[in-house]
Amino acid sequence: MKKLLLALPFIFAAQQALAIDDQDKENYKTNYTKQLKPLVVQKLSADRPEMSARAIDDEANAYVTKMASCQLDALLQFSEEYSEKAIMPVAQGADIAQTTHDLNQQMLQDIEAGNLSKDKAAMMIQIAQESAQICMNS
Protein backbone atom coordinates (compact mmCIF):
# COMPACT_ATOMS: atom_id res chain seq x y z
CA MET A 1 0.00 0.00 0.00
CA LYS A 2 2.86 2.38 0.83
CA LYS A 3 4.41 1.76 -2.59
CA LEU A 4 1.12 2.55 -4.27
CA LEU A 5 0.79 5.81 -2.35
CA LEU A 6 4.35 6.75 -3.23
CA ALA A 7 3.63 6.11 -6.90
CA LEU A 8 0.47 8.23 -7.00
CA PRO A 9 2.27 11.56 -7.49
CA PHE A 10 4.14 10.10 -10.46
CA ILE A 11 0.96 8.71 -11.97
CA PHE A 12 -0.74 12.07 -11.48
CA ALA A 13 2.23 13.91 -12.99
CA ALA A 14 2.23 11.58 -15.99
CA GLN A 15 -1.47 12.24 -16.53
CA GLN A 16 -0.86 15.98 -16.34
CA ALA A 17 1.96 15.69 -18.89
CA LEU A 18 -0.36 13.88 -21.28
CA ALA A 19 -3.03 16.54 -20.76
CA ILE A 20 -0.49 19.25 -21.54
CA ASP A 21 0.47 17.43 -24.72
CA ASP A 22 -3.16 17.21 -25.77
CA GLN A 23 -3.70 20.87 -24.91
CA ASP A 24 -0.64 21.85 -26.94
CA LYS A 25 -2.02 19.92 -29.89
CA GLU A 26 -5.38 21.65 -29.57
CA ASN A 27 -3.68 25.03 -29.24
CA TYR A 28 -1.60 24.27 -32.33
CA LYS A 29 -4.70 23.46 -34.36
CA THR A 30 -6.54 26.53 -33.07
CA ASN A 31 -3.68 28.92 -33.81
CA TYR A 32 -2.95 27.30 -37.17
CA THR A 33 -6.60 27.70 -38.14
CA LYS A 34 -6.73 31.34 -37.00
CA GLN A 35 -3.65 32.21 -39.02
CA LEU A 36 -4.55 30.41 -42.24
CA LYS A 37 -8.28 31.01 -42.44
CA PRO A 38 -8.00 34.61 -43.75
CA LEU A 39 -5.71 33.41 -46.56
CA VAL A 40 -8.08 30.59 -47.49
CA VAL A 41 -11.10 32.93 -47.41
CA GLN A 42 -9.26 35.38 -49.65
CA LYS A 43 -8.31 32.62 -52.11
CA LEU A 44 -11.82 31.16 -52.19
CA SER A 45 -13.35 34.62 -52.67
CA ALA A 46 -11.07 35.28 -55.63
CA ASP A 47 -11.44 31.83 -57.19
CA ARG A 48 -15.18 31.40 -56.65
CA PRO A 49 -16.92 34.78 -56.72
CA GLU A 50 -20.31 33.09 -57.16
CA MET A 51 -20.17 31.70 -53.61
CA SER A 52 -21.89 33.54 -50.79
CA ALA A 53 -19.83 34.87 -47.90
CA ARG A 54 -21.43 32.25 -45.64
CA ALA A 55 -20.56 29.41 -48.04
CA ILE A 56 -16.98 30.67 -48.34
CA ASP A 57 -16.69 30.89 -44.55
CA ASP A 58 -18.07 27.37 -44.09
CA GLU A 59 -15.78 25.89 -46.72
CA ALA A 60 -12.76 27.77 -45.36
CA ASN A 61 -13.51 26.54 -41.83
CA ALA A 62 -13.77 22.93 -42.97
CA TYR A 63 -10.61 23.16 -45.06
CA VAL A 64 -8.36 24.85 -42.49
CA THR A 65 -9.62 22.61 -39.68
CA LYS A 66 -8.67 19.54 -41.67
CA MET A 67 -5.41 21.13 -42.81
CA ALA A 68 -4.46 21.94 -39.21
CA SER A 69 -5.06 18.35 -38.11
CA CYS A 70 -3.18 16.94 -41.08
CA GLN A 71 -0.26 19.31 -40.58
CA LEU A 72 -0.08 18.43 -36.88
CA ASP A 73 -0.07 14.71 -37.69
CA ALA A 74 2.66 15.30 -40.27
CA LEU A 75 4.84 17.26 -37.85
CA LEU A 76 4.49 14.49 -35.30
CA GLN A 77 6.32 12.27 -37.83
CA PHE A 78 9.49 14.29 -37.20
CA SER A 79 11.86 13.26 -34.45
CA GLU A 80 10.73 14.56 -31.05
CA GLU A 81 13.24 17.42 -31.07
CA TYR A 82 12.08 18.81 -34.39
CA SER A 83 8.38 18.14 -33.95
CA GLU A 84 8.51 20.05 -30.67
CA LYS A 85 10.24 22.99 -32.37
CA ALA A 86 7.61 22.96 -35.11
CA ILE A 87 4.54 22.56 -32.90
CA MET A 88 5.19 24.36 -29.62
CA PRO A 89 5.79 27.90 -30.94
CA VAL A 90 2.57 27.79 -33.00
CA ALA A 91 0.72 26.26 -30.04
CA GLN A 92 1.86 29.31 -28.07
CA GLY A 93 0.66 31.72 -30.77
CA ALA A 94 3.80 32.24 -32.87
CA ASP A 95 3.60 32.90 -36.60
CA ILE A 96 3.53 29.73 -38.70
CA ALA A 97 5.84 31.10 -41.40
CA GLN A 98 8.40 32.29 -38.85
CA THR A 99 8.24 28.98 -36.98
CA THR A 100 8.79 27.09 -40.24
CA HIS A 101 11.72 29.35 -41.10
CA ASP A 102 13.24 28.84 -37.65
CA LEU A 103 12.83 25.07 -37.91
CA ASN A 104 14.47 25.03 -41.34
CA GLN A 105 17.37 27.10 -40.02
CA GLN A 106 17.79 24.76 -37.05
CA MET A 107 17.84 21.73 -39.33
CA LEU A 108 20.42 23.38 -41.60
CA GLN A 109 22.59 24.23 -38.60
CA ASP A 110 22.29 20.66 -37.34
CA ILE A 111 23.29 19.33 -40.76
CA GLU A 112 26.29 21.67 -40.91
CA ALA A 113 27.31 20.67 -37.37
CA GLY A 114 27.04 16.98 -38.26
CA ASN A 115 24.19 16.38 -35.80
CA LEU A 116 21.73 15.53 -38.57
CA SER A 117 22.46 13.86 -41.87
CA LYS A 118 21.08 15.33 -45.08
CA ASP A 119 19.49 11.96 -45.82
CA LYS A 120 17.70 11.82 -42.47
CA ALA A 121 16.48 15.41 -42.85
CA ALA A 122 15.23 14.71 -46.37
CA MET A 123 13.53 11.51 -45.19
CA MET A 124 11.79 13.29 -42.28
CA ILE A 125 10.54 16.03 -44.58
CA GLN A 126 9.39 13.58 -47.24
CA ILE A 127 7.52 11.42 -44.73
CA ALA A 128 5.85 14.49 -43.22
CA GLN A 129 4.84 15.84 -46.65
CA GLU A 130 3.44 12.47 -47.72
CA SER A 131 1.59 12.11 -44.43
CA ALA A 132 -0.01 15.55 -44.82
CA GLN A 133 -0.95 14.87 -48.44
CA ILE A 134 -2.50 11.48 -47.67
CA CYS A 135 -4.43 13.02 -44.79
CA MET A 136 -5.73 15.91 -46.91
CA ASN A 137 -6.82 13.50 -49.65
CA SER A 138 -8.72 11.24 -47.27
N, C-alpha and C positions, 0 to 999 in steps of 0.2 A: 504494500500500500504506500509506503514511504517513497519507493522508487517512482510509482505512478504520480504522486503529488509533485515530486521533483521534476518530472518530465512535463507536467502541464504547462509551465511557462514557455517551454520550447515548442510545444504543440501549438499554443496560442500564438506565439511569435511567427511560426511557420504559416499559420492561417492568415495572419495579418499581412505577411509578405506576399502571399498569393492574392489577397484582396488588393494590395497596392498594384501588383502587376496587372490585374484586371482593370483597375481604375485607370492606370496609365494607358492601357489599350483603348479604353473608352474615350479618354481625353484626347488621344492621338486621332481617333476617328472623328471626334467632334471638331477639333481644330483643323484637321485636314479638310473636312467638309465646309467649314466656314470660310476657309481661304480659297478653295477652288470653286465653290458655287458661283460667285459673281462672274468668273471667267466662262463657266459652262453656260450660264444664262446669257451672257453676251454673245457667245458663239451660236447658241440655239436661236437667239433673236435674229441674228444676221443670216443664218442659214435657212431658217424656216419662218419667214415673216407672216405667214398665214396662221400661225399658231397664236392662240390667246395668251395673255400674260400668265394666266392661271395654269394653262397647259404647259407652258415653258417652265414655270416654277416647279410643277409636279414632276416633269421629266428630269429637270436638273437635280431635284432632290433625290430621285431614285438613282440616277446615274452617279452622283458624287458619293452617295451613301455606299453603293456597291464598290465604287472605285476606292474609297477609303478602306473598306474591309479587305479588298484584294491587295492593296498596297501594303497594308499592315501584315497580312499573311506572307507576302513576298519578302518583306524586310525581316521577318522572323526566320527566314531561310538563311540569312547571313550568320556568321559566327556571333556568339553572344556579345562580344566587344563591339562589333560594328552595328549589329541590330540595335543595341542600346543607344549608340551614338546617332542612329538614324531616327529612332522612335522617341526617345525621351525629350529632346528639345522641342519637337512638335507637340508632344503631349503637354508640355509646359507653356505652349503658346508661341514658340518661335516660328519664324517664317520658313516654309517648306523649301523654297529655293535656296535660301541661305544655309539651311541644315544640310541639304543635298550637296551644296558646294563644299561645306566644311567636311562632310564625310568623304567626298572625293579627294580633297586635299590630304586628309588623314591617311587614306589608303595609299596615295602616291608617296607620302612621307614614309610610310611603313614599307613600301616596296623598295624605295631608295635606301632605307636603313637595313634592308635584308630581313625584316620581320614578317614580311608577307611576300610570297612569290607572285609574279605576274600571272602565272597559270591559276593559282588559287583565287586571286582577285577576279580574274576573268570568269572562272567557274562560278564563283558566288554571284556575280552580277548576272550571268546567263541564267542560272537557276532561278534567281529572283524575278527576272524579266519573264521567263517562261511561266513561272507560277502565277504572276499577275495576269498575264495574257490568258492563260487557261481559266483562271477565276473569272475574268471579265467576260469570257465567251460562254461561260456556263449559265 
